[in-house]
Amino acid sequence: MSTPVSDHTASPLIFESGQDGRANRYFARGKQLSEFLPREALRDDLPIPDNSEMDVVRHFTRLSQRTFGIDVGFYPLGSCTMKYNPRVNDAMASLPALRDLHPYTPDAFAQGALRIMWELERSLCSLFGMAAFSLNPAAGAHAELAALLIAKAYFKARGETKRDKVIVPDTAHGTNPASAAMCGFKVISLKSDKRGRVSVDELKKVLGDDTAVCMMTNPNTLGLFEDHVHEITRAVHEAGGLCYYDGANANALMGNARPGDMGFDLMHLNLHKTFTIPHGGGGAGAGPLGVAKQLVNFLPTPYVRKKNDSFVLDFDVPKSIGPMRSFWSNFAHIVRALAYIYANGAEGLTKVSQLAVLNANYMRVKIREFLETPYDETCRHEFVASAQELKKATGVRALDIAKALLDRGYMAPTIYFPLIVPECLMIEPTETESKETLDAFVDALRDIVETAKRDPEQILAAPVTTVVGRLDETRAARQPDLRWYPST
Ligand SMILES: *Cc1c(COP(=O)(O)O)cnc(C)c1O
């Protein structure tokens, strides 16, 4: 499984191997594309190499084999819910009648597409207990921004302009404080208690008539459910603030608990995590924003409504914050998510969450045999382990474990997040993996820890089977070398 993709058939990369006259010229006898283009749009000096079609196909196919994805192997990236994406959802999104529909199509001729949006919204409302959802935001962080813009507009409409603080527990996802700061709020960080939960007493100390929103990630980034959630929402409401639920990791929640019932006024979902939309690499996402009744009139436009027996896009939501995204947002994702919901049904989605929680707990109790698991109690969809003791004993850190996992054919878990756990490994198996896969991963992790105790150098040298070995992490992130430059 961990066999590195061999480059033994490799000719040099196409940029180096190209030679004049190699390109296929199937169409050369007809008119050249350049004849249809304005002269000023053309360049004579573009020094890109000529290659045969076959060389180009081989080059890109080889590149595709060098990458790692959920279709290649286990991908336990905490907080990212890398579950299997059933192909049927893609097939639905690719139906020509949906795929080829122009977003300027008048409502009367797009009834099927509008109905899909409306049915997804209704499904999400019933799953999560909110009054309405906007399908407009294109990602989780985008929905957070929309929510905070709504909070701002809401308090402004009530003449409560003094409310400029957003409270964010230290177990929240990093995008929460970033979105609040971006929206011009002052961020108050709330330290979690010994149990890794929000302390209601600490929360009450920072609540006041300047509180705008309390943003909670639940289950939080330790994989724990906030068990005082009702007291928390009550306290925030008593102070006149709004409660925001970061539901990006709803994989532990569906069919089992509803943020609306817990008293939340705003929430977002990441369809590209929980609802099997392929994600990663910064690709298109979908982050529906749910609101309670008093905020419905602030939703982004357009908003799909059912009028009598037909569906319309409403651009006149009275106090709307305006559009967050052009046209119908990422419509193909809306189709995928609805296909997933209908394929599973209410019972199926409830079971998805139960199995996601079961898988995470199964791994947690196996892994704690050889790594510490701080906050060790029944977790939700994910849990955290720590390599702090291992580091003290051997010098092998969470980062090194992550690299050694790559050698063994696995994607590494999320590391060094959340920040409150030293040498953190954040592991999320999801419900779509078999017991055999979970066991094999635990064995690989155990092997790494045992090898580190015996021969740390071996782990410190990892990865050795991947296409590229150890990189300078900082430079790889800050100064990636992604372009080819002609040598002349
Ligand atoms: C992934 C995630 C986000 C951010 O979502 P994006 O779609 O990447 O912007 C926010 N909160 C939590 C808890 C997440 O896991």
PDBQT file of the ligand as one rigid body, heavy atoms in Angstrom, charges set to zero:
ROOT
HETATM    1  C1  LIG A 501     -12.937  23.489   8.518  1.00  0.00    +0.000 C 
HETATM    2  C2  LIG A 501     -13.490  24.273   9.605  1.00  0.00    +0.000 A 
HETATM    3  C3  LIG A 501     -13.810  25.639   9.446  1.00  0.00    +0.000 A 
HETATM    4  C4  LIG A 501     -13.476  26.424   8.199  1.00  0.00    +0.000 C 
HETATM    5  O1  LIG A 501     -14.124  25.965   7.050  1.00  0.00    +0.000 OA
HETATM    6  P1  LIG A 501     -13.596  26.351   5.599  1.00  0.00    +0.000 P 
HETATM    7  O2  LIG A 501     -14.613  25.789   4.670  1.00  0.00    +0.000 OA
HETATM    8  O3  LIG A 501     -12.245  25.733   5.438  1.00  0.00    +0.000 OA
HETATM    9  O4  LIG A 501     -13.528  27.849   5.521  1.00  0.00    +0.000 OA
HETATM   10  C5  LIG A 501     -14.400  26.289  10.496  1.00  0.00    +0.000 A 
HETATM   11  N1  LIG A 501     -14.640  25.667  11.662  1.00  0.00    +0.000 NA
HETATM   12  C6  LIG A 501     -14.342  24.361  11.864  1.00  0.00    +0.000 A 
HETATM   13  C7  LIG A 501     -14.649  23.713  13.178  1.00  0.00    +0.000 C 
HETATM   14  C8  LIG A 501     -13.747  23.620  10.849  1.00  0.00    +0.000 A 
HETATM   15  O5  LIG A 501     -13.424  22.337  11.062  1.00  0.00    +0.000 OA
ENDROOT
TORSDOF 0
